[in-house]
Amino acid sequence: MYKKVERQALYVWVYSMKWKKKLQRYGTIYYSSPKMKYVMLYVNSSKASEVKKELVNKKYVKRVTVAHRKELDDHYVLKNKKSDELEE
């Protein structure tokens, strides 16, 4: 049966987009912005810190940031306007 692998998104800011192809060996490229010169890269959560350390040492990388999407609360409460008006 299929096991879900936890993944972590990394934003890799590069000096030039010609290095985008080299980043494919570290994970899955999900999005790239030629204008802002960054690549959104998904890696396994267990290896995220190792990959980040390795990428920071590369000449073509300005900086690497971790996406904080996992830390956000994904349970939202929708308010019904009619019920709020009746309570008041």
C-alpha positions as CSV (number, residue, x, y, z in Angstrom):
1,M,0.0,0.0,0.0
2,Y,1.1,3.6,-0.6
3,K,2.7,5.4,2.3
4,K,2.4,9.1,2.4
5,V,5.8,10.8,2.7
6,E,5.9,14.1,4.6
7,R,7.5,16.8,2.5
8,Q,8.8,20.3,3.3
9,A,8.9,23.2,1.0
10,L,12.1,25.2,0.7
11,Y,12.5,28.5,-1.1
12,V,15.9,28.7,-2.8
13,W,16.9,32.2,-3.9
14,V,19.5,32.0,-6.7
15,Y,21.6,34.6,-8.6
16,S,20.6,33.3,-12.0
17,M,17.8,31.0,-13.2
18,K,20.3,29.0,-15.3
19,W,21.0,27.0,-12.0
20,K,17.4,25.8,-11.8
21,K,18.3,22.5,-13.5
22,K,21.0,21.8,-10.9
23,L,18.4,22.1,-8.1
24,Q,16.4,19.1,-9.5
25,R,18.8,16.6,-7.8
26,Y,17.8,17.9,-4.3
27,G,14.0,17.5,-4.7
28,T,10.9,18.2,-6.7
29,I,10.7,21.7,-8.2
30,Y,7.1,22.9,-7.7
31,Y,7.4,26.5,-8.8
32,S,10.0,28.9,-10.1
33,S,9.9,32.7,-10.5
34,P,12.3,34.1,-13.1
35,K,11.4,37.7,-12.1
36,M,12.2,37.3,-8.4
37,K,14.8,34.5,-9.0
38,Y,13.7,31.9,-6.6
39,V,12.7,28.2,-6.8
40,M,10.1,26.4,-4.6
41,L,11.5,23.0,-3.9
42,Y,9.9,20.1,-2.1
43,V,12.1,17.7,-0.2
44,N,11.5,14.9,2.3
45,S,10.9,16.4,5.8
46,S,13.5,14.0,7.3
47,K,16.2,15.4,4.9
48,A,15.1,19.0,4.8
49,S,17.8,20.3,7.2
50,E,20.6,18.4,5.4
51,V,19.5,19.7,2.0
52,K,19.3,23.2,3.4
53,K,22.8,23.1,4.8
54,E,24.1,21.7,1.5
55,L,22.3,24.3,-0.6
56,V,23.5,27.3,1.5
57,N,27.1,26.3,0.7
58,K,26.6,26.4,-3.1
59,K,28.0,29.4,-5.0
60,Y,24.8,30.1,-7.0
61,V,22.5,30.2,-4.0
62,K,21.8,33.5,-2.2
63,R,19.7,32.2,0.6
64,V,17.4,29.3,1.5
65,T,14.2,29.7,3.5
66,V,11.8,27.1,4.9
67,A,8.1,27.4,4.2
68,H,6.0,27.7,7.3
69,R,2.8,26.3,5.9
70,K,2.9,23.2,8.2
71,E,2.9,25.5,11.2
72,L,-0.3,27.2,10.2
73,D,-3.6,26.1,11.6
74,D,-5.7,24.6,8.8
75,H,-9.0,24.5,10.7
76,Y,-11.1,27.5,9.8
77,V,-14.4,28.6,11.3
78,L,-16.9,30.2,9.0
79,K,-19.2,32.7,10.5
80,N,-22.8,33.0,9.4
81,K,-23.8,36.6,9.1
82,K,-27.5,36.0,9.7
83,S,-27.0,34.1,12.9
84,D,-24.6,36.8,14.2
85,E,-27.2,39.5,13.5
86,L,-30.0,37.5,15.3
87,E,-27.8,37.1,18.4
88,E,-27.4,40.9,18.8
